[in-house]
Every structure is written in structure tokens, then in C-alpha cells.
Amino acid sequence: MMTDVAEQSGSLAQSRPGNDGPTDAGPTRDGGAGAAEGSATARTGTEDSEAAARIVAIRERIDEIDRTLVELWQERATLSQQVGATRLASGGTRLVLSREREILERFRTALGADGTQLALLLLRAGRGPL
């Protein structure tokens, strides 16, 4: 029989198909008896109903932003690939390093070191690995 592996409190625990959670019913991250209970505490990390409702609303907005980011990421990669194909088709170079440095600097200035890492991922998505 196949089993899934789920993370629980920093360790791995097995869950079986048909179960809502790990086979080990030990403490969960929220201190409850098990995540299978489906309580607001298990989903939001708080027993306060007002705070839980606020967390759910904020997470809905986060999910909307994530969907938009994915769509924009994909659009940017496609556009970047079109630029590269157009440049190569016209006898140009595969890369324009001054443009890549400009993008890296823009993200680093706006977001710090994490911005540089994000820019590198964006560039790779558009041109592929070097």
C-alpha cells in the first residue's frame, strides 16, 4: 500500500490514503491533538475567532497576489524569450549583459539582496540557464 509523507512538527510522519492527517496523532504545530480535527486553530494558528477571520481574509488576498505574480512571471518570460529570438534572428547576440546588469541593479535597489536573487530567477526564466 502506498503512503504519503507529511511534515509534522519538524519531523516526518506517514499518512495513509483516506486519512486527513498523519498516522501519528501527536501534538501539532498549534498545540492541538491533531490536524484532522479541521478546527480554525489548525487552519489559522489562533483560537480567537475574530483573528482567525482576519487571517482567512488576508490569506485570500495573498492567494490573489500569488496568482497574479505567477501570471506576470509567465508573461515576462514569454516576452523576454521573444526579445531574445528577435535579437538572434537579426544577427544579434544571445545576451545583452548591460541590460541584465540594469535589471539586477533595479531589483537590488528596490529589494536588497533578495531582489538580486529574484532578478536572477526572472532572467533565467526568460533566457534559460547560462
C-alpha positions as CSV (number, residue, x, y, z in Angstrom):
1,M,0.0,0.0,0.0
2,M,1.3,3.5,-0.9
3,T,1.7,6.1,1.8
4,D,2.2,9.8,1.6
5,V,4.8,11.5,3.7
6,A,3.7,14.7,5.6
7,E,5.8,17.0,7.7
8,Q,4.7,17.4,11.3
9,S,6.5,19.4,13.9
10,G,9.7,19.3,12.0
11,S,9.7,15.6,11.6
12,L,8.3,13.3,9.0
13,A,5.2,11.2,9.7
14,Q,3.4,8.9,7.3
15,S,-0.3,9.3,6.4
16,R,-2.3,6.8,4.6
17,P,-4.8,7.4,1.8
18,G,-8.2,8.2,3.2
19,N,-6.7,9.8,6.3
20,D,-6.9,13.5,6.7
21,G,-3.5,13.7,8.5
22,P,-0.5,11.8,9.8
23,T,-1.0,8.4,11.4
24,D,0.8,9.8,14.5
25,A,-1.9,11.7,16.4
26,G,0.7,13.5,18.5
27,P,0.8,17.3,19.0
28,T,0.7,19.6,16.0
29,R,2.3,23.0,15.5
30,D,-0.7,24.7,17.1
31,G,-0.5,22.5,20.2
32,G,-3.7,20.7,19.4
33,A,-4.3,16.9,19.5
34,G,-4.3,16.5,15.7
35,A,-4.7,18.5,12.5
36,A,-7.5,16.2,11.3
37,E,-10.0,18.0,13.5
38,G,-10.2,20.8,10.9
39,S,-10.6,23.5,13.6
40,A,-10.0,27.1,13.0
41,T,-6.9,26.8,15.2
42,A,-5.4,24.2,12.9
43,R,-6.0,26.4,9.9
44,T,-5.1,29.8,11.3
45,G,-2.9,29.2,14.3
46,T,-5.3,31.0,16.7
47,E,-8.4,30.2,18.7
48,D,-9.6,33.8,18.6
49,S,-12.5,33.8,16.0
50,E,-12.0,37.5,15.0
51,A,-8.3,37.0,14.4
52,A,-9.0,33.7,12.5
53,A,-11.5,35.5,10.2
54,R,-8.9,38.3,9.6
55,I,-6.2,35.7,8.8
56,V,-8.5,34.0,6.4
57,A,-9.3,37.3,4.6
58,I,-5.6,38.3,4.4
59,R,-4.7,34.8,3.1
60,E,-7.3,35.1,0.4
61,R,-5.7,38.4,-0.8
62,I,-2.2,36.7,-0.6
63,D,-3.5,33.9,-2.8
64,E,-4.8,36.5,-5.3
65,I,-1.4,38.2,-5.4
66,D,0.3,34.8,-5.8
67,R,-1.9,34.0,-8.8
68,T,-1.1,37.5,-10.4
69,L,2.6,37.0,-9.7
70,V,2.6,33.7,-11.5
71,E,0.7,35.1,-14.5
72,L,3.1,38.1,-14.7
73,W,6.1,35.8,-14.3
74,Q,4.9,33.7,-17.2
75,E,4.1,36.8,-19.4
76,R,7.6,38.3,-18.6
77,A,9.4,35.0,-19.5
78,T,7.5,34.8,-22.8
79,L,8.3,38.5,-23.7
80,S,11.9,38.0,-22.8
81,Q,12.1,34.9,-25.0
82,Q,10.6,36.9,-27.8
83,V,13.2,39.6,-27.4
84,G,16.0,37.0,-27.5
85,A,14.6,35.3,-30.5
86,T,14.2,38.6,-32.3
87,R,17.7,39.6,-31.5
88,L,19.2,36.3,-32.6
89,A,17.1,36.3,-35.8
90,S,18.5,39.7,-36.7
91,G,22.1,38.6,-36.2
92,G,22.5,40.0,-32.6
93,T,23.9,38.4,-29.5
94,R,22.1,35.9,-27.3
95,L,22.5,38.1,-24.3
96,V,22.9,41.8,-23.6
97,L,24.9,41.8,-20.3
98,S,24.4,45.6,-19.8
99,R,20.6,45.0,-19.8
100,E,20.9,42.1,-17.4
101,R,23.1,44.3,-15.0
102,E,20.4,47.1,-15.3
103,I,17.7,44.7,-14.2
104,L,19.8,43.2,-11.4
105,E,20.6,46.7,-10.1
106,R,16.9,47.8,-10.3
107,F,15.8,44.8,-8.2
108,R,18.7,45.1,-5.8
109,T,17.9,48.8,-5.2
110,A,14.2,48.1,-4.6
111,L,14.5,44.9,-2.6
112,G,18.1,44.4,-1.3
113,A,19.9,41.1,-1.6
114,D,16.7,39.2,-2.0
115,G,15.9,41.4,-5.0
116,T,19.1,40.4,-6.7
117,Q,18.1,36.7,-6.3
118,L,14.6,37.4,-7.6
119,A,16.1,39.2,-10.6
120,L,18.4,36.3,-11.4
121,L,15.4,33.9,-11.3
122,L,13.4,36.2,-13.6
123,L,16.3,36.5,-16.1
124,R,16.8,32.7,-16.1
125,A,13.1,32.2,-16.7
126,G,13.3,34.4,-19.8
127,R,16.6,33.3,-21.3
128,G,17.3,29.9,-19.8
129,P,20.4,29.0,-17.8
130,L,23.8,30.3,-18.9
